Each structure stands twice: as C-alpha cells, then as structure tokens.
Amino acid sequence: MASEVLKKGGEVTSEVLGETRGFDFGGMRFGVKAWRASASDAREGGALSAPIVLVHGFAQQASTWDDAVRLLAGAGAECFGFELAGHGADACSAGGDPAERPDFFDLCFQARALLAFCRVVARDAGVAPVLVGYSMGGRVALQAACLAADDLRDGGELNRISLRSSAAFAPCDRARRLDVAGACQRDVTANAARMSAAVPFSALVLESAGLGPVDNAAREALRERNFAWAARVRGEGVSAFMSWWAGLPLFESQRNLDDDQRERLRAGRFANDAESLALSFEQAGAHQMPLRCESIRALCELAAKGIPVSYLAGELDAKYRKVLADLRADSHDAVSCRAVPRAGHNIHLEQPEAFGAILEEVVESCTPEPAAPWHTSSRYDIETCETGIIRSENTELNIVNRRHGVVFP
C-alpha cells in the first residue's frame, strides 16, 4: 500500500510497514521509525496535536530519539524519526552499493527528501509537523529550511490550511498494519498546488547544529577536514574510527551517561558502513552548506512569516554554545536560542526531560485549532483498531490508549 506525491522533480512514495517505515525519494529509500499515540491521545494531546519529525546525527539511527520520544508520545504526540542516507536499517536499500550512488548522500538531495517527507506528513496528518534536527540532522534540516525560504522568495505562498479529510498514517487495519491506502488521494487534487508551494513544517528546532562556513576560505578548510576524515574511516574501518570519534572533546559529557546508554550509543555507531560514513563527510559535510549569513537570513525570513525557529545548545558544549550566542545576536532575537543546563552536545540523550519540555512548548506555539473533534474525522478507524494498540514485528514502542496507560516494553 502506498501514497504518492510530486515534489519538484521527483516522485515520492511513502510505504508503511508495521511501525518501521520506508520512504522512497528519487530512487533512495530512507528509513523512518514511527512512534504513535492512540487516536484519542492524539486528539486530546492539546499542545502535542502536531506531529514531530526528528532527524538524527552522524553515525546514528532513528532509535537515538527513543528516550525523548517516550515522554512526547505519552503526552499524545506522533513522532517520526527520519533516517539519513547510509544510516539505519534501510540504508541504501533502494540504491544498492553506496559507492555507486554518491548523489544519494548529497546535502541538497537529502534536504529535498526531508521536505517531501514533511509534506506527506503534513498532508496526511492534517497538521504541518514540527521539524527537529540534531547535529548532522540539523545540517540537513537547516538546508531544507533554506530551500523552503528560497521557495517563498520565488513567489511561493506560505499556506498552513489543513487537509482535514486525509486519513493516511491511520492507526491500523484489520491485519494490524498501518493503513495508507486511498486516504492520500482525498483532497489532494484541489490542494496540490498550494501544498507544493507551502513550507511543509510549522516550526523548526535545530539542536547543536552548525550554521555553515563564514566565508569561502572557511568552506575550503572544512572541505579538507571532511575529506581527511572520509579517508580515515575508509582506511581504518568503522570500529577504529568510531572509537576515535567518541573520544573527541565534543562528546566528553557523554561519559556521564549510564552504562546502558553508553553501550547503546556505541553499538549504534559501530553498526554503520565505512563507505556510507565517508560519503556523508564528503557529500553532506559542513563545507556543502550555504554560507552562515545565508543560513541566518533564511531562518529570520521563516520566523518573520510566523514559523517559530529555535536553536538549542548544551550548557556543557562550548563549541555550540558559542554558535548559539552568535546566532542570538546576529538574528536580533528572531530565533529563540536556549542553552540547556547539564547537557553537552547531545541534549535529547543527556537531558531527555528538558528536551521534551522544550518541544512541548514549541509545538504549543504553532498548533492550529482543530477543524473538528477527533471522533468526526476520517483519520481514525475505530472499528478496525478497537483497542488503540499498535503492534508489529518490528515495533519497539507500543503505545496504548491513555485510559489504559502508556506501555513501553
């Protein structure tokens, strides 16, 4: 079962397979992990009625969001972890050997895929999602924001009208599989032009993300560094490289994590492919970003259009705390900048409660009033999902109706 939508030069297909999803864009399959609240929770969540799309960092997978999402899902949020090229269970599954398709790793290509995915979520949920990007994922999310700002400058309209009759990403059918059949086709024709021109997210949150090189000399220095790192991971292999990577000063605060968290983080890093990591450095490194001034301009333009933009840095992360301070000054407070206490580079892992609370505030700031009570919407098929429980062979997080509590296996 699939839904289709066109996004500027490419056909996009979204597939739902239990709670592990694949998203096809331009020949590349991006992995997607879904965490879902029950029908009543999703509508009763109030401040969390907008879905959230989360993009992980370098050498990570969507599961890095598990701890933070437990809090958000329990409050009624629907969250989608978007996995970057060469990362996660579906890495390059639609494209074969990553070395044969380096264009899949291109920063702009991944940003366009992310925009397309947000557009599908916005259309199918009836509410544009909050887009969250961490570190490398923040780089891709920022590139997506720059592309969206370009669309607005080129005459595209910002339209946040909901497609309320869409039922895609509905909880499940009688076979307990998430159902996207048919629902994506409703109301699409009349709204396709408006949706293709819209910014497909209602808010943007950047966590510990770079903003681009300050000038072309800095770009060249970043390019040399990233190509050197790519050569190193190819030459040393994943285990040796990631052992060195974990020892960088940037990750020093992660030594305070408990043993289980550190082991999960280590296993996630070691599960990667050397060529995919090398191509991520070469094709999607910071040297591929717009200049910093262009990035800040795009963020300010989006904020001026009523799309909240937030930047988060850990109080213990000296490098990105400076990025935060400079952004606050240069954006003239158009971007909300917060330093999170007792957190280093990875805020959502080190301080998931604080991270979740910030996201709740962001979602609340941009959530539109619902068009109708949830029980009158075609989005939820209560007959085929009586218990509100979502299960599949790959489900890592089972969320049940609030009246029965929230269960995390």
DRENDO-1510 file (C-alpha; in Angstrom, 1 decimal, always signed):
<recs>
REC; n; res; u; v; w
REC; 1; MET; +0.0; +0.0; +0.0 .
REC; 2; ALA; +1.4; +3.4; -0.9 .
REC; 3; SER; +0.7; +7.0; -1.4 .
REC; 4; GLU; +2.3; +9.3; -4.0 .
REC; 5; VAL; +3.1; +13.0; -4.2 .
REC; 6; LEU; +5.2; +15.0; -6.6 .
REC; 7; LYS; +7.9; +17.3; -5.1 .
REC; 8; LYS; +9.9; +19.5; -7.6 .
REC; 9; GLY; +11.3; +17.0; -10.0 .
REC; 10; GLY; +10.8; +13.7; -8.2 .
REC; 11; GLU; +8.1; +11.2; -7.4 .
REC; 12; VAL; +7.8; +10.4; -3.7 .
REC; 13; THR; +6.4; +7.1; -2.4 .
REC; 14; SER; +5.6; +6.6; +1.3 .
REC; 15; GLU; +5.3; +3.0; +2.5 .
REC; 16; VAL; +4.1; +1.9; +5.9 .
REC; 17; LEU; +5.2; -1.5; +7.1 .
REC; 18; GLY; +4.1; -2.0; +10.7 .
REC; 19; GLU; +6.0; +0.6; +12.8 .
REC; 20; THR; +9.1; +0.5; +10.6 .
REC; 21; ARG; +8.6; +2.6; +7.5 .
REC; 22; GLY; +10.4; +3.2; +4.3 .
REC; 23; PHE; +10.2; +6.5; +2.4 .
REC; 24; ASP; +11.3; +6.4; -1.3 .
REC; 25; PHE; +12.6; +9.6; -2.9 .
REC; 26; GLY; +14.4; +9.7; -6.2 .
REC; 27; GLY; +15.5; +6.1; -6.1 .
REC; 28; MET; +16.7; +6.2; -2.5 .
REC; 29; ARG; +14.8; +4.5; +0.4 .
REC; 30; PHE; +15.1; +6.5; +3.6 .
REC; 31; GLY; +14.3; +4.6; +6.8 .
REC; 32; VAL; +11.5; +6.0; +9.0 .
REC; 33; LYS; +10.7; +5.0; +12.6 .
REC; 34; ALA; +7.2; +5.9; +13.9 .
REC; 35; TRP; +6.1; +6.3; +17.4 .
REC; 36; ARG; +2.3; +6.8; +17.7 .
REC; 37; ALA; -0.2; +7.6; +20.3 .
REC; 38; SER; -3.7; +6.2; +20.2 .
REC; 39; ALA; -6.5; +8.0; +18.4 .
REC; 40; SER; -7.9; +9.7; +21.5 .
REC; 41; ASP; -4.5; +10.6; +22.8 .
REC; 42; ALA; -3.5; +12.2; +19.5 .
REC; 43; ARG; -6.6; +14.5; +19.6 .
REC; 44; GLU; -6.6; +15.1; +23.3 .
REC; 45; GLY; -2.9; +15.9; +23.4 .
REC; 46; GLY; -3.7; +19.6; +23.0 .
REC; 47; ALA; -0.3; +21.1; +22.8 .
REC; 48; LEU; +1.0; +18.0; +21.1 .
REC; 49; SER; -1.6; +17.6; +18.4 .
REC; 50; ALA; +1.0; +18.5; +15.7 .
REC; 51; PRO; +3.3; +15.6; +14.6 .
REC; 52; ILE; +7.1; +15.8; +15.1 .
REC; 53; VAL; +9.7; +14.8; +12.5 .
REC; 54; LEU; +13.1; +14.2; +14.1 .
REC; 55; VAL; +16.4; +13.8; +12.2 .
REC; 56; HIS; +19.4; +12.1; +13.9 .
REC; 57; GLY; +23.1; +12.9; +13.9 .
REC; 58; PHE; +26.1; +11.5; +12.2 .
REC; 59; ALA; +26.6; +7.7; +12.6 .
REC; 60; GLN; +23.3; +7.4; +14.4 .
REC; 61; GLN; +19.8; +5.9; +13.7 .
REC; 62; ALA; +16.3; +7.0; +14.5 .
REC; 63; SER; +16.4; +4.9; +17.7 .
REC; 64; THR; +18.6; +7.6; +19.2 .
REC; 65; TRP; +15.3; +9.5; +19.9 .
REC; 66; ASP; +13.7; +6.7; +21.9 .
REC; 67; ASP; +14.2; +8.2; +25.4 .
REC; 68; ALA; +13.0; +11.7; +24.5 .
REC; 69; VAL; +10.1; +10.3; +22.4 .
REC; 70; ARG; +8.8; +8.2; +25.3 .
REC; 71; LEU; +7.9; +11.4; +27.0 .
REC; 72; LEU; +6.4; +13.1; +23.9 .
REC; 73; ALA; +4.4; +10.0; +22.9 .
REC; 74; GLY; +3.0; +9.6; +26.3 .
REC; 75; ALA; +1.5; +13.1; +26.0 .
REC; 76; GLY; -0.2; +12.3; +22.7 .
REC; 77; ALA; +2.4; +13.2; +20.1 .
REC; 78; GLU; +3.0; +11.4; +16.9 .
REC; 79; CYS; +6.7; +11.3; +16.1 .
REC; 80; PHE; +8.6; +10.2; +13.0 .
REC; 81; GLY; +12.4; +9.5; +13.1 .
REC; 82; PHE; +13.8; +10.2; +9.6 .
REC; 83; GLU; +17.0; +8.3; +8.8 .
REC; 84; LEU; +19.6; +9.9; +6.7 .
REC; 85; ALA; +21.3; +8.3; +3.7 .
REC; 86; GLY; +23.5; +5.4; +4.6 .
REC; 87; HIS; +22.2; +5.3; +8.2 .
REC; 88; GLY; +19.7; +3.0; +9.8 .
REC; 89; ALA; +18.2; -0.4; +8.9 .
REC; 90; ASP; +17.1; +0.7; +5.4 .
REC; 91; ALA; +20.4; +2.4; +4.5 .
REC; 92; CYS; +20.7; +2.5; +0.7 .
REC; 93; SER; +18.3; -0.5; +0.3 .
REC; 94; ALA; +16.8; +1.1; -2.7 .
REC; 95; GLY; +20.1; +2.0; -4.3 .
REC; 96; GLY; +22.5; -0.9; -3.7 .
REC; 97; ASP; +26.2; -0.2; -3.1 .
REC; 98; PRO; +26.5; +3.4; -1.7 .
REC; 99; ALA; +29.7; +3.9; -3.7 .
REC; 100; GLU; +27.7; +3.6; -6.9 .
REC; 101; ARG; +25.3; +6.3; -6.0 .
REC; 102; PRO; +27.2; +9.1; -4.1 .
REC; 103; ASP; +24.5; +11.5; -5.2 .
REC; 104; PHE; +22.1; +9.9; -2.6 .
REC; 105; PHE; +24.3; +11.5; +0.1 .
REC; 106; ASP; +24.3; +15.0; -1.3 .
REC; 107; LEU; +23.1; +17.5; +1.2 .
REC; 108; CYS; +20.6; +19.2; -1.0 .
REC; 109; PHE; +19.2; +15.8; -2.2 .
REC; 110; GLN; +18.6; +14.7; +1.4 .
REC; 111; ALA; +17.1; +18.1; +2.3 .
REC; 112; ARG; +14.6; +17.8; -0.6 .
REC; 113; ALA; +13.7; +14.3; +0.6 .
REC; 114; LEU; +13.2; +15.6; +4.1 .
REC; 115; LEU; +10.9; +18.4; +2.7 .
REC; 116; ALA; +9.0; +15.8; +0.7 .
REC; 117; PHE; +8.5; +13.6; +3.8 .
REC; 118; CYS; +7.3; +16.6; +5.9 .
REC; 119; ARG; +4.9; +17.4; +3.1 .
REC; 120; VAL; +3.5; +13.9; +3.2 .
REC; 121; VAL; +3.2; +14.0; +7.0 .
REC; 122; ALA; +1.5; +17.5; +6.8 .
REC; 123; ARG; -1.0; +16.3; +4.2 .
REC; 124; ASP; -1.8; +13.0; +5.9 .
REC; 125; ALA; -2.0; +14.3; +9.4 .
REC; 126; GLY; -3.8; +17.5; +8.6 .
REC; 127; VAL; -1.2; +19.5; +10.5 .
REC; 128; ALA; +2.3; +20.5; +9.4 .
REC; 129; PRO; +4.9; +18.8; +11.6 .
REC; 130; VAL; +7.5; +20.4; +13.8 .
REC; 131; LEU; +10.9; +19.7; +12.2 .
REC; 132; VAL; +13.7; +18.8; +14.6 .
REC; 133; GLY; +17.3; +18.2; +13.5 .
REC; 134; TYR; +20.3; +17.3; +15.7 .
REC; 135; SER; +23.9; +17.9; +14.7 .
REC; 136; MET; +24.2; +16.4; +11.1 .
REC; 137; GLY; +20.5; +16.1; +11.1 .
REC; 138; GLY; +20.3; +19.8; +12.0 .
REC; 139; ARG; +22.5; +20.5; +9.0 .
REC; 140; VAL; +20.1; +18.7; +6.7 .
REC; 141; ALA; +17.1; +20.4; +8.4 .
REC; 142; LEU; +18.7; +23.8; +8.0 .
REC; 143; GLN; +19.4; +23.1; +4.3 .
REC; 144; ALA; +15.7; +22.2; +4.0 .
REC; 145; ALA; +14.8; +25.5; +5.7 .
REC; 146; CYS; +17.0; +27.4; +3.2 .
REC; 147; LEU; +15.3; +25.6; +0.3 .
REC; 148; ALA; +11.9; +26.5; +1.7 .
REC; 149; ALA; +12.9; +30.1; +2.2 .
REC; 150; ASP; +14.1; +30.2; -1.4 .
REC; 151; ASP; +10.6; +29.0; -2.5 .
REC; 152; LEU; +9.0; +31.8; -0.6 .
REC; 153; ARG; +11.3; +34.4; -2.2 .
REC; 154; ASP; +10.4; +32.9; -5.6 .
REC; 155; GLY; +6.8; +33.7; -5.0 .
REC; 156; GLY; +5.6; +30.5; -3.2 .
REC; 157; GLU; +2.9; +31.1; -0.7 .
REC; 158; LEU; +3.0; +30.1; +2.9 .
REC; 159; ASN; -0.2; +28.1; +3.3 .
REC; 160; ARG; -0.9; +26.2; +6.5 .
REC; 161; ILE; -4.5; +25.2; +5.7 .
REC; 162; SER; -5.1; +21.6; +6.9 .
REC; 163; LEU; -6.3; +18.8; +4.7 .
REC; 164; ARG; -8.6; +17.6; +7.4 .
REC; 165; SER; -10.2; +14.7; +5.5 .
REC; 166; SER; -6.9; +12.9; +4.9 .
REC; 167; ALA; -6.6; +9.6; +6.8 .
REC; 168; ALA; -3.2; +8.4; +5.8 .
REC; 169; PHE; -0.9; +7.2; +8.6 .
REC; 170; ALA; -4.2; +5.9; +10.2 .
REC; 171; PRO; -3.5; +3.6; +13.1 .
REC; 172; CYS; -4.1; +0.2; +11.6 .
REC; 173; ASP; -6.4; -2.1; +9.5 .
REC; 174; ARG; -7.8; -5.4; +10.5 .
REC; 175; ALA; -4.4; -7.1; +9.8 .
REC; 176; ARG; -2.8; -4.7; +12.3 .
REC; 177; ARG; -0.9; -2.9; +9.6 .
REC; 178; LEU; -0.8; +0.9; +9.4 .
REC; 179; ASP; -3.1; +1.9; +6.5 .
REC; 180; VAL; -2.2; +4.5; +3.9 .
REC; 181; ALA; -4.3; +3.1; +1.1 .
REC; 182; GLY; -6.7; +5.6; -0.5 .
REC; 183; ALA; -6.5; +8.2; +2.1 .
REC; 184; CYS; -3.7; +10.1; +0.5 .
REC; 185; GLN; -5.8; +10.6; -2.6 .
REC; 186; ARG; -8.6; +12.6; -0.9 .
REC; 187; ASP; -8.5; +16.3; -1.3 .
REC; 188; VAL; -5.1; +16.2; -3.0 .
REC; 189; THR; -6.0; +17.5; -6.4 .
REC; 190; ALA; -7.6; +20.7; -5.1 .
REC; 191; ASN; -4.8; +21.5; -2.8 .
REC; 192; ALA; -1.7; +20.1; -4.6 .
REC; 193; ALA; -0.5; +23.4; -6.0 .
REC; 194; ARG; -0.9; +25.2; -2.6 .
REC; 195; MET; +0.8; +22.4; -0.7 .
REC; 196; SER; +3.7; +22.1; -3.1 .
REC; 197; ALA; +4.4; +25.8; -2.6 .
REC; 198; ALA; +4.0; +25.8; +1.2 .
REC; 199; VAL; +6.7; +25.5; +3.8 .
REC; 200; PRO; +5.8; +21.9; +5.0 .
REC; 201; PHE; +6.7; +22.4; +8.6 .
REC; 202; SER; +5.1; +24.5; +11.3 .
REC; 203; ALA; +8.2; +25.1; +13.4 .
REC; 204; LEU; +11.9; +24.4; +13.2 .
REC; 205; VAL; +14.2; +23.3; +16.0 .
REC; 206; LEU; +17.9; +23.0; +15.5 .
REC; 207; GLU; +19.9; +21.1; +18.2 .
REC; 208; SER; +23.7; +21.5; +18.3 .
REC; 209; ALA; +23.8; +22.2; +14.6 .
REC; 210; GLY; +26.3; +24.2; +12.5 .
REC; 211; LEU; +25.1; +27.2; +10.5 .
REC; 212; GLY; +27.6; +27.0; +7.6 .
REC; 213; PRO; +31.0; +28.4; +6.9 .
REC; 214; VAL; +31.6; +32.1; +7.4 .
REC; 215; ASP; +33.3; +32.6; +4.1 .
REC; 216; ASN; +34.8; +30.6; +1.2 .
REC; 217; ALA; +38.2; +30.2; +2.9 .
REC; 218; ALA; +36.4; +28.6; +5.9 .
REC; 219; ARG; +34.5; +26.4; +3.4 .
REC; 220; GLU; +37.7; +25.1; +1.9 .
REC; 221; ALA; +39.2; +24.4; +5.3 .
REC; 222; LEU; +36.1; +22.4; +6.2 .
REC; 223; ARG; +36.2; +20.5; +2.9 .
REC; 224; GLU; +39.8; +19.5; +3.6 .
REC; 225; ARG; +39.0; +18.3; +7.1 .
REC; 226; ASN; +35.9; +16.3; +6.0 .
REC; 227; PHE; +37.8; +14.6; +3.1 .
REC; 228; ALA; +40.6; +13.7; +5.5 .
REC; 229; TRP; +38.0; +12.2; +7.9 .
REC; 230; ALA; +36.5; +10.3; +5.0 .
REC; 231; ALA; +39.9; +8.9; +4.0 .
REC; 232; ARG; +40.5; +7.9; +7.6 .
REC; 233; VAL; +37.2; +6.0; +8.0 .
REC; 234; ARG; +37.8; +4.2; +4.8 .
REC; 235; GLY; +41.4; +3.3; +5.8 .
REC; 236; GLU; +40.9; +2.4; +9.4 .
REC; 237; GLY; +37.4; +0.9; +9.3 .
REC; 238; VAL; +34.4; +1.7; +11.3 .
REC; 239; SER; +35.4; +0.3; +14.7 .
REC; 240; ALA; +38.8; +2.2; +14.9 .
REC; 241; PHE; +37.3; +5.4; +13.5 .
REC; 242; MET; +34.3; +5.5; +15.8 .
REC; 243; SER; +36.4; +4.7; +18.8 .
REC; 244; TRP; +38.5; +7.8; +17.9 .
REC; 245; TRP; +35.3; +9.8; +17.1 .
REC; 246; ALA; +33.7; +9.0; +20.5 .
REC; 247; GLY; +36.9; +10.4; +22.2 .
REC; 248; LEU; +36.6; +13.9; +20.7 .
REC; 249; PRO; +36.2; +16.7; +23.3 .
REC; 250; LEU; +32.7; +17.4; +21.7 .
REC; 251; PHE; +31.4; +14.2; +23.3 .
REC; 252; GLU; +33.1; +14.5; +26.7 .
REC; 253; SER; +29.9; +15.0; +28.6 .
REC; 254; GLN; +28.6; +11.7; +27.3 .
REC; 255; ARG; +31.0; +9.9; +29.7 .
REC; 256; ASN; +28.4; +10.8; +32.4 .
REC; 257; LEU; +25.7; +8.6; +30.8 .
REC; 258; ASP; +24.9; +5.3; +32.5 .
REC; 259; ASP; +26.5; +2.1; +31.2 .
REC; 260; ASP; +23.4; +1.1; +29.2 .
REC; 261; GLN; +23.1; +4.4; +27.4 .
REC; 262; ARG; +26.8; +4.4; +26.5 .
REC; 263; GLU; +26.6; +0.8; +25.2 .
REC; 264; ARG; +23.5; +1.6; +23.1 .
REC; 265; LEU; +25.3; +4.7; +21.7 .
REC; 266; ARG; +28.5; +2.7; +21.0 .
REC; 267; ALA; +26.5; -0.1; +19.3 .
REC; 268; GLY; +24.7; +2.4; +17.1 .
REC; 269; ARG; +27.9; +4.0; +16.0 .
REC; 270; PHE; +29.6; +0.6; +15.2 .
REC; 271; ALA; +26.6; -0.6; +13.2 .
REC; 272; ASN; +27.5; +1.8; +10.3 .
REC; 273; ASP; +29.1; +1.1; +6.9 .
REC; 274; ALA; +32.5; +2.7; +6.3 .
REC; 275; GLU; +31.8; +3.9; +2.8 .
REC; 276; SER; +28.4; +5.4; +3.8 .
REC; 277; LEU; +30.1; +7.4; +6.6 .
REC; 278; ALA; +32.8; +8.5; +4.2 .
REC; 279; LEU; +30.3; +9.7; +1.7 .
REC; 280; SER; +28.4; +11.5; +4.4 .
REC; 281; PHE; +31.5; +13.5; +5.2 .
REC; 282; GLU; +32.2; +14.3; +1.5 .
REC; 283; GLN; +28.7; +14.9; +0.2 .
REC; 284; ALA; +26.9; +16.3; +3.3 .
REC; 285; GLY; +29.6; +17.8; +5.4 .
REC; 286; ALA; +29.6; +21.4; +6.6 .
REC; 287; HIS; +31.5; +22.5; +3.6 .
REC; 288; GLN; +28.4; +21.8; +1.5 .
REC; 289; MET; +26.2; +24.2; +3.5 .
REC; 290; PRO; +25.3; +27.7; +2.4 .
REC; 291; LEU; +27.3; +30.5; +4.0 .
REC; 292; ARG; +26.4; +31.3; +7.5 .
REC; 293; CYS; +24.9; +34.7; +6.6 .
REC; 294; GLU; +22.6; +33.0; +4.1 .
REC; 295; SER; +21.5; +30.4; +6.7 .
REC; 296; ILE; +20.7; +33.1; +9.2 .
REC; 297; ARG; +18.9; +35.1; +6.6 .
REC; 298; ALA; +16.7; +32.1; +5.8 .
REC; 299; LEU; +15.9; +31.4; +9.5 .
REC; 300; CYS; +14.9; +35.0; +10.1 .
REC; 301; GLU; +12.7; +35.1; +7.0 .
REC; 302; LEU; +10.9; +32.0; +8.2 .
REC; 303; ALA; +10.5; +33.5; +11.6 .
REC; 304; ALA; +9.1; +36.6; +10.1 .
REC; 305; LYS; +6.5; +34.5; +8.3 .
REC; 306; GLY; +5.3; +33.2; +11.6 .
REC; 307; ILE; +7.2; +29.9; +11.6 .
REC; 308; PRO; +8.9; +29.6; +15.1 .
REC; 309; VAL; +12.6; +28.9; +14.8 .
REC; 310; SER; +14.5; +27.6; +17.9 .
REC; 311; TYR; +18.2; +26.8; +18.4 .
REC; 312; LEU; +19.3; +24.6; +21.3 .
REC; 313; ALA; +22.8; +24.0; +22.6 .
REC; 314; GLY; +24.0; +22.2; +25.7 .
REC; 315; GLU; +25.5; +24.3; +28.5 .
REC; 316; LEU; +28.5; +22.0; +28.6 .
REC; 317; ASP; +29.1; +22.2; +24.8 .
REC; 318; ALA; +31.5; +25.1; +24.5 .
REC; 319; LYS; +31.6; +25.0; +20.7 .
REC; 320; TYR; +27.9; +25.1; +20.0 .
REC; 321; ARG; +27.1; +27.4; +23.0 .
REC; 322; LYS; +29.2; +30.0; +21.1 .
REC; 323; VAL; +27.2; +29.2; +17.9 .
REC; 324; LEU; +24.0; +29.9; +19.9 .
REC; 325; ALA; +25.3; +33.2; +21.4 .
REC; 326; ASP; +26.4; +34.4; +18.0 .
REC; 327; LEU; +23.1; +33.4; +16.4 .
REC; 328; ARG; +21.1; +35.2; +19.1 .
REC; 329; ALA; +23.0; +38.4; +18.4 .
REC; 330; ASP; +23.0; +38.1; +14.6 .
REC; 331; SER; +19.3; +37.2; +14.3 .
REC; 332; HIS; +18.4; +40.0; +16.7 .
REC; 333; ASP; +16.4; +37.5; +18.7 .
REC; 334; ALA; +14.3; +36.4; +15.8 .
REC; 335; VAL; +15.5; +32.9; +16.6 .
REC; 336; SER; +14.7; +31.6; +20.0 .
REC; 337; CYS; +18.1; +30.5; +21.5 .
REC; 338; ARG; +18.3; +28.3; +24.6 .
REC; 339; ALA; +21.3; +26.8; +26.5 .
REC; 340; VAL; +20.1; +23.6; +28.2 .
REC; 341; PRO; +21.7; +23.1; +31.7 .
REC; 342; ARG; +23.7; +19.9; +32.4 .
REC; 343; ALA; +23.7; +18.9; +28.8 .
REC; 344; GLY; +26.5; +18.6; +26.3 .
REC; 345; HIS; +26.4; +18.1; +22.5 .
REC; 346; ASN; +23.5; +15.6; +22.5 .
REC; 347; ILE; +20.8; +17.2; +24.6 .
REC; 348; HIS; +18.0; +14.8; +23.8 .
REC; 349; LEU; +20.1; +11.9; +25.0 .
REC; 350; GLU; +21.7; +13.6; +28.0 .
REC; 351; GLN; +18.7; +15.5; +29.2 .
REC; 352; PRO; +15.6; +14.0; +27.6 .
REC; 353; GLU; +13.1; +15.5; +30.1 .
REC; 354; ALA; +14.3; +19.0; +29.4 .
REC; 355; PHE; +14.4; +18.4; +25.7 .
REC; 356; GLY; +10.9; +17.0; +25.7 .
REC; 357; ALA; +9.6; +20.0; +27.7 .
REC; 358; ILE; +11.1; +22.4; +25.2 .
REC; 359; LEU; +9.5; +20.6; +22.3 .
REC; 360; GLU; +6.1; +20.7; +24.1 .
REC; 361; GLU; +6.5; +24.5; +24.2 .
REC; 362; VAL; +7.4; +24.7; +20.6 .
REC; 363; VAL; +4.5; +22.6; +19.4 .
REC; 364; GLU; +2.1; +24.5; +21.6 .
REC; 365; SER; +3.3; +27.8; +20.0 .
REC; 366; CYS; +2.4; +26.7; +16.5 .
REC; 367; THR; -0.5; +24.3; +16.8 .
REC; 368; PRO; -3.6; +25.5; +14.9 .
REC; 369; GLU; -7.1; +25.0; +16.3 .
REC; 370; PRO; -8.6; +21.6; +15.2 .
REC; 371; ALA; -11.2; +21.8; +12.5 .
REC; 372; ALA; -13.4; +19.1; +14.1 .
REC; 373; PRO; -13.4; +16.8; +17.1 .
REC; 374; TRP; -11.3; +13.7; +16.5 .
REC; 375; HIS; -14.3; +11.4; +16.5 .
REC; 376; THR; -15.8; +13.1; +13.4 .
REC; 377; SER; -12.6; +12.8; +11.4 .
REC; 378; SER; -12.0; +10.1; +8.9 .
REC; 379; ARG; -8.4; +9.9; +10.1 .
REC; 380; TYR; -9.0; +7.2; +12.7 .
REC; 381; ASP; -10.8; +3.9; +12.0 .
REC; 382; ILE; -12.0; +2.9; +15.5 .
REC; 383; GLU; -13.8; -0.2; +14.1 .
REC; 384; THR; -10.5; -1.7; +12.8 .
REC; 385; CYS; -8.4; -0.6; +15.7 .
REC; 386; GLU; -10.7; -1.1; +18.7 .
REC; 387; THR; -8.0; -1.2; +21.4 .
REC; 388; GLY; -5.9; +1.7; +20.1 .
REC; 389; ILE; -2.9; -0.6; +20.4 .
REC; 390; ILE; -0.4; -0.6; +17.5 .
REC; 391; ARG; +1.8; -3.6; +17.2 .
REC; 392; SER; +4.0; -5.2; +14.6 .
REC; 393; GLU; +7.0; -7.5; +14.5 .
REC; 394; ASN; +9.4; -4.5; +14.4 .
REC; 395; THR; +7.6; -2.3; +16.9 .
REC; 396; GLU; +10.0; -1.1; +19.5 .
REC; 397; LEU; +7.4; +1.2; +21.2 .
REC; 398; ASN; +3.8; +0.1; +21.8 .
REC; 399; ILE; +1.6; +3.0; +22.9 .
REC; 400; VAL; -2.0; +2.3; +24.1 .
REC; 401; ASN; -5.0; +4.5; +24.8 .
REC; 402; ARG; -4.4; +6.9; +27.7 .
REC; 403; ARG; -7.3; +5.4; +29.7 .
REC; 404; HIS; -5.3; +2.2; +29.9 .
REC; 405; GLY; -2.0; +4.0; +30.5 .
REC; 406; VAL; +1.1; +4.0; +28.3 .
REC; 407; VAL; +3.1; +0.8; +27.9 .
REC; 408; PHE; +6.7; +0.8; +26.9 .
REC; 409; PRO; +8.1; -2.8; +26.5 .
</recs>
